Amino acid sequence: MSVCQSCGACCATFRVDFHPVELAGGAFAWGAGVPLEMTVPVTANIVRMAGTDAAAPRCVALAGEIGQQVSCTIYDSRPSPCREFDTEHAACNRARQRCGLAPL
């Protein structure tokens, strides 16, 4: 299990905004694309993963328990902000701290 599969803090900390072309059927979608029903519209050019802007954020695509075992239910189709995020970002440790996890 990778460190990300035992963490999930980023999915319960950060807002995930991206362009609608990454939605299912979009011109720049990976895999099947992000399902429309897992997003909320922000502007004509931005959609957001549902749950990521809540008072207690948690991406609708996240399954499992933070800090124990988690998975992304749309991993092969996840949007670009999720693809670009990794444990090398300082934001990773900020998310871990927010969720009560030790830094990497």
C-alpha positions in Angstrom: 0.0 0.0 0.0 1.4 3.4 -1.0 1.5 6.2 1.6 -1.3 7.9 -0.3 -3.6 4.9 0.2 -3.1 5.1 3.9 -3.5 8.9 4.1 -6.1 10.7 2.0 -5.6 14.0 3.8 -5.4 16.0 0.5 -8.8 14.7 -0.5 -10.2 16.0 2.8 -8.4 19.4 2.8 -8.2 21.0 -0.6 -10.8 22.4 -3.1 -10.5 20.7 -6.5 -11.3 22.9 -9.4 -10.8 22.0 -13.0 -11.9 22.7 -16.6 -15.1 21.0 -17.8 -13.1 19.4 -20.7 -12.0 16.8 -18.1 -15.6 15.7 -17.5 -16.9 12.4 -18.9 -16.9 12.7 -22.6 -14.7 15.8 -22.5 -11.9 16.4 -25.0 -9.2 16.2 -22.4 -10.6 13.6 -20.1 -8.5 10.8 -18.8 -10.1 7.4 -18.8 -13.9 7.8 -18.8 -13.6 11.4 -17.4 -14.9 12.8 -14.2 -18.6 11.9 -13.8 -20.7 15.0 -14.0 -22.7 14.0 -11.0 -19.6 14.1 -8.8 -19.1 17.8 -9.6 -20.7 21.2 -9.0 -20.5 24.0 -11.5 -18.5 27.1 -10.5 -18.4 29.2 -13.7 -18.7 28.4 -17.4 -15.0 27.4 -17.3 -14.6 25.8 -13.9 -16.2 22.8 -12.2 -15.4 21.5 -8.7 -15.3 18.1 -7.2 -18.4 17.9 -4.9 -17.6 18.0 -1.2 -14.2 19.8 -1.6 -15.5 23.2 -0.6 -17.6 22.1 2.3 -16.9 23.4 5.8 -15.4 20.0 6.6 -14.0 19.2 3.1 -14.1 15.6 1.7 -14.1 14.8 -1.9 -17.1 12.8 -3.0 -14.8 10.3 -4.8 -12.8 9.4 -1.7 -13.6 6.1 -0.1 -12.3 4.8 3.3 -11.0 6.4 6.5 -8.4 9.2 6.5 -5.1 8.1 8.0 -6.1 4.4 7.7 -6.9 3.1 4.3 -8.4 5.2 1.4 -8.9 5.0 -2.3 -10.2 7.2 -5.1 -13.3 5.7 -6.6 -12.5 7.5 -10.0 -8.7 7.1 -9.8 -8.2 6.4 -13.5 -10.5 9.3 -14.4 -9.4 11.8 -11.7 -9.0 15.4 -12.7 -5.6 17.2 -13.4 -5.3 18.8 -9.9 -5.4 15.4 -8.4 -2.9 14.0 -10.9 -0.5 16.8 -10.3 -0.5 16.6 -6.5 2.1 14.4 -4.8 3.9 13.9 -1.6 6.7 16.2 -2.7 4.4 19.2 -2.4 4.7 21.2 0.9 0.9 21.2 0.7 0.9 17.4 1.4 2.3 17.9 4.9 -0.1 20.8 5.5 -3.0 18.6 4.7 -1.6 15.8 6.9 -1.2 18.2 9.8 -4.8 19.5 9.3 -6.0 15.9 9.5 -3.9 15.1 12.6 -1.3 13.0 10.8 2.5 13.2 11.2 4.5 14.8 8.4 6.2 12.6 5.9 
